[in-house]
């Protein structure tokens, strides 16, 4: 007896079962959508100024690259312990201790990117139905991951310096609040908490028995006063905090996808089990690059911070000279968050419509402020990790767009 397979048509691929409902709780990241459209325009011959991605415009230091290549050539590409290489965890712990955080290598879990570390931290701390305090405006992956974990994201405001507003956070805490998500310096605004406000926040955390997920990825990119303080260094929060950090922003290692968690010792075993389920281990040659980054020369970091500071000052000045535009001075990271709301409201435009117009008509790739939360409406995020010539061109083109609104 001969059996024949039914013929398939392209339409048959649309007739598939639905996925789990939890997948619909995830949302994307606006910067990557803008980047894709910008690349399409660029491939079509358009001149595009890329200010959409938070990616340094330099390569990783040579000693970092050499460490990865040497390890790969030596065959260092096999399975290793899920928690991470001991030498890298020692280097991370030493770096964390330099910020006043009491931590040892056995509290470090190495992850494939800081974003993965945030994901694990959210899954480990958020209970179904509980509330998660997230910055608004803030990195859109925080509320996305909170929803995926079954939580309810609740946005808190930023203060006049575009840093997390401690008073607003205090006002939003209720019996359902379980997790505080913190990012200082903040993406998209660059605002950063000082030690006094961080201590106030730690006291709130202890009083209300909260868990903290703090994303410290920009902690080295601060323009005054040295490294940004971490809530993990303060009494009250130390034993309740999952600290997230990584190598992408500081060491221009975006494609290496290397991050880590530092957690209280009783949580380590369960976080390592999550790692086993999620990624098994981070490739050892990538971890060797991380060791080189932390233990090798730090000249590149100082050079980049100085370059970012100079670019920040010129970009802020140029934007504030445009009529109807207000651009605060960021304390850290490499973003400005200029406010165009006076111009846009008068003309019935949203920041999304203005961002689209900037890209399609003027060749400037920027991110709509509302992509970072409802309080970002009327603003745009511009990255000054790009070269100064690109920033100068962007200010000229944005000026043309502003003039066009008039």
N, C-alpha and C positions, 0 to 999 in steps of 0.2 A: 504494500500500500504506500502510495507516494503522498507525502505531506508538502504543501506549499505554504510559504509565509505570505500573509496578507501584504498587499502593496502599500507602501507608505507615501503619503503626500506631505508637502511642507505644512499644510494646515493641521495635520494630525499632531504636530508638536505643540500646538496651543491647547490641546485637550489633555491636560495633565492634572493630577491631584494638587490640592492646595498645600502650601507649606505650613509649618506651625505658626500660630498667630503671633508668637513672640518675635518672629523675624520682622513683622510689621512695626514693632516698637522702635526699631533702629532707624536713625536718620543719617544722612551723609555729611560730608564736610564741604562747605561752600567753596573753599579755596581750590579743591581739586576739580570741581565742575568748571570754575572760571578758567583754570589752567588748561583744561581740555579744549574749551572754546578758543582761548587765546592761541593755542598751538595750531588749531585749524585755520585761523586767520593768518597766522604767520606762514604756514605752509602754502597759503594762497597768495603770498607775496606782500602781505601787509606788514608795516613796521609796528611792532608791539613793544611797549615798555612793560616788563613783568614786575609788578609789585604785589602779586597775589600770594605767593608762597613764602612761608617762613623758612627760607633756606639760605644759608650763608653763600656769598658769591666767591668763596675761595675753596681750595681743596683741603682735605685733611692734612695735617703736618706730615712731612716726609718720614719721620721716624715711626709714625703710626702706620702708614702704608707699608713701610719696610717690615714692620713686625708681623703684619697680617700675611704678607707674601712669603716671608721666611717660614712662618708656621705652616702655611699651606704646602710649600715645597718640601717641608720636613715630614709631611704626612699627617699633620695635626688637624685632621678633619674627620675624626671618628666620634662615636658617642662618648660623652663625658657625663659627670654627675649632674643631675637636673638642677641642683641648687647653684651650680656655677663653679668655675675653677677657683681653688682656694686662694691662689695668688691675686686674682682679680677681686675677690671678695675682701681680702685683706686691704687692698688698695682703696676700695670703695669705703670700707669702714674707717680707714685713716682720714680720707677726705671728709666724710661725714662728721667725724670727731673734731675736725678743724673748724666746724661751724657750731661747736658747743653742744653737739648731740651725742649722748652716751650710747654708743653702739659698738658691736664687735662683729667680726666676720661671719659668725654663725647666725646673725640676724639678717644677712643679705641674701636675696634671691635674684639671680641674674635672669633677665627676660629679653626676648627678641623685640625690643623697642620699649620706650616709656609708655606708649599708648597701650601696649599689651599689659604692662604693669597696672595702668589705671583700670583696665578691664578686669583683671584678676582682683584688684582691690575692691572694686564695686561689687563684683559677684560674691566676694567673701564677707562684705559688711552690710549690704542692703537686704532687708527682709521684705517679702512681698507685702505691699500695702503701706510700708513705712515711707516717710518723707525724707527726701535728700535735698539739702540746701546746696544750690549751685549758683555761681556768679552769673549775673545778667546785666551787661553783656559778658559772655565768657565763651570758652572753647566749646563748640556745639557737641562734641563727643561726650561731655560729662552728662547732660540730661539724656542723651541717647542711651548711654550705658546704664544709667539709673533706671530708665524705663524697661530696658531689656532684662534687668535683674529683678523686675517686678515692683520697683519702687515708684514713687511719685515725685518728680523733680519740682522743687519750689525755688524760683529765682530770687536772689537777694541783690540789692542795689550796690553800686559803687559810690564812693564818697566824692567830694569835690576834687580830690587828687587822682580820681579814677582807680583807686585801690578798694578792696573789699570794705564795705561800710559795716563796722562792728555793731553800731547801734541798730541798723536795719536787720542784721543777722539775729541779734538778740530779740527783736520784735517778732521774728518769724518762727522762733522755736516754740514748739508745743509738745504735748505728750506723744504725738505720732512721729516727731522728728528723731531720726536715728543717726544720720550721717551728715557731716559737713564736708563739702568738697571745696578745696582751697587752691588758688593758683596765684602766687605772688612772687615776682612780677606777673601781672595779668596779661593774658592774650584774650582780647585784641588791643587793650588800651595802654599797656606798659606801666600801669599804676602799681605801686608796691607798698605793703604795710611796713611801718617801722617797728622797732622792738617794743615800744610802749603799747601800741595797738595789738601786736601779736600776743603780748602777755594778757591783755584784756580778753582776747579771744580764747586763749587757753583756759582762763578761769571759767568762761561760759561753757566750754567743752566739758570740764570736770563737773560743774554744777548740774548739768543736764545729762550727764552720762552719754555723751555722743561719741561716735567713732569718727575719725578724721582721715580723709584721703587728701594729701597735699601733694600737688604736682609742682615740684621745684625745678623744672627743666630750665628755667631762665635765671636761676639764682646767681650765676656768675656774671650775667649780662646786666650789671647795674652800674650807673654812671656816676654816682656819688656815694661815698661811705663804705666802699668794699662790698662784700657779698651780702645778699639779702638774707635776713633772718628767717629761720624755719620754725614753724609752730612745734615741731618735734623736739626743739631744744628747751621748751618751757614746761615748768611744773604744771601738772593738771592735764596736759595733752600728751606728754611723752609716752605714757603707757597705753594710749588710745589711738595712736597715729600710724598710718601706713604712708611712709614717705616714698614718693616716686621721683626718679630722676633718670637722666640718660646722657648720651654723648653727642646727639645730633646737632644741637644748637651751639654748644660751647666749642666743640672740636671739629665742626663742619663734617660730621660723620653721618649725614642723613641716610645714606644708602646702606650703611652698616647695620642699621636696625638693632641697636644695642641699648638696653635700659636696665633698670633694676628697681627692686623694692627693698626698703629697710623697715622691718616690722618688729613689734614686741616679741620676745622669745617664745612665749606660749603659742603664738600664731604661726610660727615658722613651718612646722610639720605639715599643717593643712595647706599652706600656700605652696609648699614644694609638691604636695599631691596634685594641686591644681596645675602646676607646671608639667608634671608627668602626663596628665590628661591632655594638656593643651599643646605643648611643643616638645616634650621630652628633654631637650637641652638646646642651648645656644651653641652654634658651631665654635669649636675651640679656637680656630684661627681668628675669628671675630673677637673673641674674648682676649686673645693676645694683643690685638690692636687696642682694646680698652685699657689693658695694663700699661701699654706704652704711653697712651694718652695721659693717664693719671700720674704716672711715675716719671715721665720724661720732662723735657723742657716745657715751660708754660708761656714762652714768649708769644706764641701765636694768639693766646687768649688775651693777653694784655694789648697786643697790637690791634686785634679786632674790636675790643671794647673802645679803644681810643678812636678807631675809624668810625664805629657806629655813633659815638658821641658827636663827632664832627658832622656826620651825615644828618643825624637827628636835628642838630641846631640849624643847619641850612634848610632842611625840609620844613621844619616848623616855621621858620621865619618866612620862607617863600609862600607857604599856605596861608599864613596869617595876613599876608599883604594882599590877598585876593578879597575883593568885596563880598561881604556876607559869609565868610568862612572863619570859623574859630577852631584853632588847633592847640589843645593842651600839650605841655611838654612832658613826655613819658619819662619815668624814673628808671625804667629798665626794659628788657627785651629789645626787639628791633622793629617795633610797630608804632605808627602814629594813628590816631583815631579822630580825624578832623570832623567837625560838625557842620553840615551843609543845610541843616533843617530850616533855617530862616529863608534861604533861597528856595528850597524844594517845596515847603508848605505853601508859599505864595503862588507857586505855579502848579500845585496839585500833583507833584511828583513824589514817588517813594524813593528811598535810597536804592532799592533794587532797580528801579527804572533808570535812575541816574548812573548806577554802576554799569548797567547794560549800555547806556548811551556812551559812557566814557570808553568802553571797550570797542563797540561797533563803529563809532563815529570818530573817535580821537585816538584809538590805539593805546589806551592805558588799562591794564588789567588790575583791577582793585576788587575788594570784597565788600559786598553790601553789609552795612552794620547790623541790619536786622537778622542776618544769618547767625549772629552771635547771641540773639535774644531780643525780645520786644523793646527793651530799653536802648537798643542800638539803632533803632530807626532814625533816619536822618543823617547817619554817620557813614563813613567808609573806613575800612582798614587798609592801610598802605604799609608795605614792608620796606624798611630802609636797609635791608641786608643786601640790596642791589648796589651796583657801582654808582658813584656820584654823578657821572654823566647821565645815567638813566634817571636819577632823581631830578636832575635839572630839566631834562626833557619832559618828565612827568608833570612838573609844576607848570611848565609852559602850556602843555596840552590841557591840563585841568583848568588853567586860566582861560583858555579858549572855550572850554565847555561852559564855564561859569559865565563868560561874556555872552555865550549863545543863549543862556537862560534869560538874559536881560533883553 
